[in-house]
């Protein structure tokens, strides 16, 4: 699934929040490993990064291919 399809899923519904899990050994855009947990998928930007947030203070940009969307 590419970033355009993911972007459409995020925008569907009335501000519906999509929960996703990250695959093992997922790294953020800075190369650091992130905690394996359930995150809220906030957005997928034009550069292809998925913005996911654990809470209102902990967010990461990750490769959308590292998300379990099912």
Secondary structure, DSSP 8 states (H G I E B T S, - for coil): --HHHHHHHHHSSSS--EEEEE-TT-BBTTS-B---SEEEEEEE-TTSEEEEESSSS-EEEEEGGGEE--
